[in-house]
Amino acid sequence: MSEKLLHKFLNSEITEAEMEILKASDVYREYLKIASHTSTMQTPSFNKERVRQNLSERTSIEKKKAIPLFNYRSLLKYAALIVLMLVGYFYLVTMDVSVTSQLAEKRTYTLPDKSEVTLNADSKITYNKNSWDDKRALTLRGEAFFKVMKGGKFDVETSLGTVRVMGTQFNVQTRDKHFHVSCYEGLVEVYFQNQSIQLTAGNSVIIENGKLIAEQTISTTKPGWMFDESTFENALLENVIEELERQYGVKVEINLTDKTKRFTGTFTHTNLEDALKTICVPLQLNYSIDDNRVIKIYEE
């Protein structure tokens, strides 16, 4: 009760009656002692200008001693810039160009030196555009016919071997383990398994599993597939059917007891029924085609 009255007294809210009650309390007597004691205390002098000067000097010293924190955000910006520069550099250095043909598609492409490449179905070439003037070289997957402009050496690199020419017309087929090179004009050098063979115009070579299995003469000016025909000489039936699938974009299921059947002949790329008859009739095989163009080849 006395504390509340003292609070009201200090805020000048106390009534006369309440004041009389407060004066009779111990709280009021303690208040009077404290007030009397503090009234004799002196506040120390305060020099504002001196304090401001000291504060300024201390701030200056702290700035000199301060060690800036490492700016990771700036580092990331510089790192990103360096990465972009490196990517740009390697892009300009490599400049790899890829040209691809799809199933049932033939595609002709002109190289930087005006040499011409015609891709058979499901084939791909890759070359370096930036270094082409210094090194005419490309990689091939599948089959392609080349008309090479005269100049420095021209290399066609495959997983099974390399073909090198100066200026000529030739065909390269590389499918699985089958490597077939035909020269139609000029001179061709074929490198495989630490061996080399020179082919003059009108000659071809067949290599399977890294071994030379046949050297043949050719009488045409271009490979048969450029006239919409695929021609085979004692080829495994499996390889013939794979080529049929490429040219027509179909799926063929073979159900035969003899997996080593071979085929010699030509099938057309313009009529699937005729192509199947050309393959199956000589080998005494039957075929069927369902609504999804899935073909089954089986024995009688």
C-alpha positions in Angstrom: 0.0 0.0 0.0 2.8 2.4 1.0 4.7 1.7 -2.3 1.6 2.6 -4.3 1.2 5.8 -2.4 4.9 6.7 -2.9 4.4 6.1 -6.7 1.4 8.4 -6.7 3.4 11.0 -4.8 6.3 10.9 -7.2 3.8 11.4 -10.1 2.0 14.2 -8.3 -1.2 12.2 -8.2 -1.6 11.8 -4.4 -4.4 13.4 -2.4 -3.9 15.1 0.9 -5.5 12.3 2.9 -3.2 9.8 1.1 -0.2 12.0 1.8 -0.9 11.9 5.5 -0.9 8.1 5.4 2.3 8.0 3.4 4.2 10.4 5.8 3.4 7.9 8.7 5.0 5.0 6.8 8.5 3.6 6.8 8.7 3.7 3.0 8.4 7.5 3.1 11.1 7.9 5.8 13.5 5.7 3.6 12.7 7.9 0.7 13.6 11.0 2.6 17.0 9.6 3.6 17.8 8.7 -0.1 16.7 12.1 -1.3 18.8 13.9 1.3 21.9 11.8 0.4 21.7 12.2 -3.4 21.1 15.9 -3.1 24.8 16.4 -2.0 26.2 14.4 -4.9 27.8 16.3 -7.9 27.6 15.2 -11.5 31.1 15.0 -13.1 31.9 17.5 -15.8 31.2 16.4 -19.4 33.3 17.7 -22.3 31.3 17.0 -25.4 34.0 18.1 -27.8 36.7 16.0 -26.2 34.4 12.9 -26.3 33.7 13.5 -30.0 37.4 13.8 -30.8 38.3 10.6 -28.9 35.5 8.7 -30.7 36.7 9.9 -34.1 40.3 8.9 -33.4 39.2 5.4 -32.2 37.0 4.9 -35.3 39.9 5.8 -37.6 42.2 3.3 -35.9 39.6 0.5 -36.1 39.2 1.2 -39.9 43.0 0.8 -40.4 43.0 -2.4 -38.4 39.9 -3.8 -40.1 40.5 -6.8 -42.4 38.0 -7.1 -45.2 36.0 -10.3 -45.4 36.6 -12.5 -48.5 33.9 -11.8 -51.0 32.6 -15.2 -52.2 30.0 -13.6 -54.4 32.7 -11.8 -56.4 34.7 -15.0 -56.6 31.7 -16.9 -58.0 31.2 -14.2 -60.7 34.9 -14.5 -61.7 34.7 -18.3 -61.7 31.6 -18.3 -63.9 33.3 -15.9 -66.3 36.4 -18.1 -66.5 34.2 -21.2 -67.2 32.4 -19.4 -70.0 35.7 -18.3 -71.5 37.0 -21.9 -71.4 33.8 -23.3 -72.9 34.0 -20.7 -75.7 37.7 -21.5 -76.3 37.2 -25.3 -76.5 34.1 -24.8 -78.7 36.1 -22.7 -81.1 39.0 -25.2 -81.0 36.9 -28.3 -81.5 34.0 -27.1 -83.6 32.9 -30.7 -84.2 30.1 -31.1 -86.8 28.0 -34.2 -87.1 25.8 -35.2 -90.0 23.4 -38.1 -89.6 21.0 -39.9 -91.8 17.9 -41.7 -90.4 16.4 -45.1 -91.2 15.1 -45.3 -94.8 16.9 -42.0 -95.6 19.8 -41.0 -97.8 21.5 -37.6 -97.3 24.1 -35.6 -99.3 26.3 -33.2 -97.5 29.1 -30.8 -98.8 32.2 -30.5 -96.7 34.2 -27.2 -96.3 36.5 -28.0 -99.2 33.5 -28.7 -101.5 34.1 -32.5 -101.2 30.8 -34.3 -101.2 29.5 -37.0 -99.0 26.3 -39.1 -99.5 25.2 -41.0 -96.5 23.4 -44.3 -96.8 20.5 -45.0 -94.3 21.4 -45.0 -90.6 24.8 -43.5 -91.0 26.8 -40.6 -89.4 30.0 -38.6 -90.1 31.8 -36.2 -87.7 34.5 -33.8 -88.5 36.3 -30.7 -87.1 35.3 -27.6 -89.0 37.9 -25.4 -87.4 40.9 -27.6 -88.4 39.6 -28.8 -91.7 41.9 -26.7 -93.8 44.9 -28.2 -92.0 43.6 -31.7 -91.7 40.9 -33.2 -93.9 39.7 -36.0 -91.7 36.4 -37.3 -90.5 34.9 -40.3 -88.7 32.2 -42.6 -90.2 29.7 -44.9 -88.7 27.6 -46.7 -91.3 28.1 -46.3 -95.0 28.9 -43.3 -97.3 30.0 -42.5 -100.8 32.7 -39.8 -101.2 33.6 -37.4 -104.0 36.8 -35.9 -102.7 38.2 -32.6 -104.2 41.9 -32.8 -105.0 44.2 -31.4 -102.3 46.0 -32.8 -99.3 45.3 -36.2 -97.9 41.8 -37.0 -96.9 41.1 -39.6 -94.2 38.0 -41.5 -93.4 38.4 -43.1 -90.0 36.1 -45.9 -88.8 36.2 -48.3 -85.9 37.5 -51.0 -88.2 40.1 -49.2 -90.2 41.1 -46.0 -92.1 40.7 -45.0 -95.7 43.1 -42.4 -97.1 42.9 -40.7 -100.5 44.2 -37.5 -102.2 41.3 -36.8 -104.6 38.9 -39.6 -105.8 35.5 -41.2 -105.5 35.0 -44.2 -103.2 32.6 -45.9 -101.0 33.1 -47.1 -97.4 30.8 -49.4 -95.5 31.4 -50.2 -91.8 28.7 -52.2 -90.1 29.4 -54.1 -86.9 32.6 -56.2 -87.8 32.1 -55.8 -91.6 34.4 -53.3 -93.4 33.9 -52.9 -97.2 35.8 -50.3 -99.3 35.3 -49.7 -103.1 37.3 -47.4 -105.3 35.5 -45.8 -108.3 38.1 -43.2 -109.3 41.7 -42.5 -108.4 43.6 -44.4 -105.8 42.6 -45.5 -102.3 44.7 -46.8 -99.4 43.0 -48.9 -96.8 44.6 -49.4 -93.3 43.5 -52.1 -90.9 45.1 -54.2 -88.2 48.6 -52.8 -89.0 48.1 -53.7 -92.7 47.5 -51.6 -95.7 46.0 -52.3 -99.2 46.0 -50.0 -102.2 42.9 -50.0 -104.4 42.8 -48.6 -107.9 39.6 -47.6 -109.7 37.3 -50.6 -110.3 38.4 -52.6 -107.3 37.0 -53.3 -103.8 38.1 -55.1 -100.7 36.0 -56.8 -97.9 37.3 -57.2 -94.4 35.5 -59.1 -91.7 36.6 -59.5 -88.1 39.9 -57.7 -88.9 40.7 -60.2 -91.7 40.8 -59.8 -95.4 38.2 -62.2 -96.9 37.8 -60.9 -100.5 39.1 -58.6 -103.2 36.6 -57.9 -106.0 36.3 -55.9 -109.2 33.4 -53.5 -109.7 31.9 -52.3 -113.0 29.6 -49.5 -111.9 30.4 -45.8 -111.4 28.7 -45.6 -108.0 27.5 -48.1 -105.3 24.2 -49.7 -105.9 22.5 -48.1 -102.9 22.8 -44.7 -104.6 20.5 -46.2 -107.3 18.1 -47.5 -104.6 19.4 -51.0 -104.6 21.5 -53.0 -102.1 23.8 -55.6 -103.6 25.5 -58.5 -101.8 28.1 -61.1 -102.7 28.0 -64.2 -100.5 26.8 -62.2 -97.5 25.4 -63.6 -94.3 21.6 -63.5 -94.4 21.7 -61.7 -91.0 23.6 -58.8 -92.6 21.3 -58.7 -95.5 18.2 -58.5 -93.2 19.9 -55.7 -91.2 20.3 -53.7 -94.3 16.6 -54.3 -95.3 15.6 -52.9 -91.9 17.7 -49.8 -92.4 16.3 -49.1 -95.9 12.6 -49.6 -95.0 12.6 -48.7 -91.3 11.0 -52.1 -90.4 11.6 -54.8 -87.8 12.4 -58.3 -89.0 12.3 -61.5 -86.9 14.2 -64.4 -88.3 13.2 -68.0 -87.2 15.7 -70.4 -88.9 17.5 -73.5 -87.8 20.5 -72.6 -90.1 21.9 -69.3 -89.0 24.7 -69.4 -91.5 22.7 -69.0 -94.7 24.3 -66.6 -97.2 22.8 -64.5 -100.0 24.1 -63.2 -103.3 22.0 -60.8 -105.1 20.3 -57.4 -105.1 17.1 -56.0 -103.5 15.3 -52.8 -104.3 14.7 -49.9 -101.8 11.4 -48.9 -103.5 9.1 -51.9 -102.9 9.2 -53.9 -99.7 7.3 -56.9 -101.1 9.6 -57.2 -104.1 12.7 -56.9 -101.8 11.4 -59.7 -99.6 10.7 -62.0 -102.5 14.2 -61.3 -103.9 15.8 -62.4 -100.7 13.5 -65.2 -99.6 12.7 -67.1 -102.9 16.3 -68.1 -103.8 16.8 -69.3 -100.2 13.5 -71.2 -100.1 12.2 -69.1 -97.2 8.8 -67.7 -96.3 7.8 -64.3 -94.9 4.8 -62.6 -93.4 4.0 -58.9 -92.6 1.6 -57.9 -89.8 -0.3 -54.6 -89.4 2.6 -53.0 -87.5 5.0 -53.8 -90.4 6.8 -56.4 -88.3 8.2 -59.1 -90.7 8.8 -62.7 -89.9 11.1 -64.8 -92.0 10.9 -68.6 -91.5 11.5 -71.9 -93.2 8.9 -73.8 -95.2 
